[in-house]
Amino acid sequence: MKLLLVLLLAGGALASWRPEPDCDDYTCPSGFQMFDRADTGTWCIKVVTDKKTWWEAEKECRCKYGATLSGIESDVEHKYILNELQKGGVSGAVWIGAYRRAACRGPVGNWRSKSECTNEYMFQFTDYNARGRYIFSKWQSNEPTSQIRGNEQENCVAMNVSPNSGSIKDEFCSAQNIGFVCGVSAEGKKYGASRP
């Protein structure tokens, strides 16, 4: 009798229990394209063609889109951005979310750490999501130049659309470029079966 009662109770519990699936459904804001980044998860990118300085572009990414200037983590992201710009028939350069590290500012001979200031490590990303060095292997010939003009140094990074499509260069942050790339983490939504 006890065995029958135990079996009935166990059967009833199993009938009402449903496994909770681990379902992540990520979405990007309207107008953004989704990318999977190996180390940091899902990232959303928006290409904007509007003439701005680096600081104006960063402000627009933050205030209008809730984003930041985006780093470029992979060949897939790089090609997407370039294709979007070439579809629009634009030429020139667009701002990306990279800026010169503090240790690598000023005249080249005055840098605090020459080992930190190689072409791959001289700049860092604003988005803190891009971690790879992919885009820093895409320098235009003879770049970065680290030029200084008055009190300003080429502390920001732009990607060429045409000519030298897809290559990057350091540039004065006060320069007006033809556009910029915003990025933001994808919003994740958890869906799961409710437990009894």
N, C-alpha and C positions, 0 to 999 in steps of 0.2 A: 504494500500500500504506500509506504514512504517512497519507494522507488518510482512508483507511478506519479506521485505528487511532484517529485523532483523533476521528472521528465516533462510533465505538463508545464511546470513553471519555467524550465529552461527553454522549452519549445515556444512558449508565449513571449519570452524575452527576445529570442532570436527572430521571431516573426515581426516584432516591432522595431528592432534595431536595423538601421541602414548604415552602411559605411559612409564616412564623410570623405568625399573626394577632395583632393588638393588641386583646386582649379584656380589658377591665376589668370585673369583676363585683363590685360593691360590696354590702355587707350591713350592716344595722344590728343592734345588740343586740336581744334579745327585748323586745317591748313598746315599741320606738321606731319612729317613722315617718320614712321617708326623704324628703329634699328636695334638689333640685339648686339650689345657689347659684351665680349667674352668675360671680362673681369668685373664689370660693374652693373650689368643688367640692361634693361630696356631704356633707350634714349630716343627722344623726338627732336627732329631738326626742321627748321623753316628757313628757306632762302628768301631774303627780302631785297628787292632792287629799289633803293632809295639812297640818294647821295648824302653821306654822313661822315663825320669824323669818327674815330674809334670810340671816343667817349659818348658821342651822341648816339651811336649805334648800340652801345652797351645800355644806355639809358632807355632807348626804345624797346630793346629786348626785355628789360626788366619791367618797365611801366606799362607797356602795351600788351605784352605777351606772357608776363610772369615767368620769363626765362632769363638767360644770360647769353652772351656771345659764346658760340659753341666751338669746342675743339673738334678735331677730326681724328677718329680712332682707327679707321680701316679704309681699305681700297673701295669697299662698297659705299661708304659714306662719301668719300672723296669723289667718286664717279657720279653719284647722285647729284651732289652739289654742282659739279661742273656741267652736267647735262641740263639741269634746271636753268642755269645761267645761259648756256649756249642756245637753249630753246627760245629764250627771250631776245637773242641776237645782241647781247650786251658785250662790250669789250672794256678792258681795264682791269681793276682788281676789287676784291671784296674783303671785308674785315672778317677774321676768324678770332676765336677766343683764346689768343695766346699773347703773352706779354713778357718782357725781359725780366729775369730774376734780379733782385736787388744786388746780389753779389757780382753781377755781370754788367753793371751800369757804369758809365763814365768812360774815359779813354781806355783802350784795350790794355795798356801796360799797367793801369791802376786797379784792375779787377782783383778782388780779394782772393779768388780761387780759380786759377786757370783750369784745373781739372773739372770744376763745375761748369765752366763756361765753354764747353765744346758746342759744335753746331746742334747736337742732339739734346743738350741739357741747358742751353743758354736761356731758353724760354719756358714758361709754365702756362698751364691752361687756366682760364677763368672759371670753367665749369666744374672743376675738381672731380669730374666723372671720367673724362678721357685720361687714361693712364699710360697708354702705349706711346711709343716714340715714332709711330708710323709717319705722321705728317712731317716730322723733322728730318726725314730722309728725302724730302721733295724740294729742297732749296733750289732756287733759280741759280744759274751759273754765277759765281762770284758773290753770292749772298750767304749769310748775312753780312752786311757791310759795317754795321754799328756806327754809322755816321753821326756826327754831332753838329748842330747848327745853333749857335747862340747857347741858350740854356736847355735846348731840347735835343734828345738823342732818339734814334730810331728804336723805340721801345715796344712797338706793336707789330703784329704780324698780319699780312694780307696775302690772299691767294689770287694769283693771276688768272684771268679768264681768257684773254687773248691780248697780245701774243703770249707765248710761253705758258700756254694753258695748263693749269693744275699745279704749277710750281708755286712756291711761296717765297716771300721776301720780308725783311724787316723794313719798317717804314715809320715815318714820323706820325705819331698818334693824331696830330692836328690836320693831317692830310684828309681831303674829302675823297672817299672811294665810292664806286658806283653801287655798292650794296654791302650786305653783311649776312652772317649766318647765325641764327638764334638756336639755342638748344635748351631742353628741359627734360627732366625725368618723366617717364610715362607714369600715369596714374594706374595703380593696381587695385583691382576689386576682387575680393575673396567671395566665392560662391561655395557654399557647403550645405549638405543636408542637415537638417536640424535633428538633434538627438532627442529621443523621447524623454 
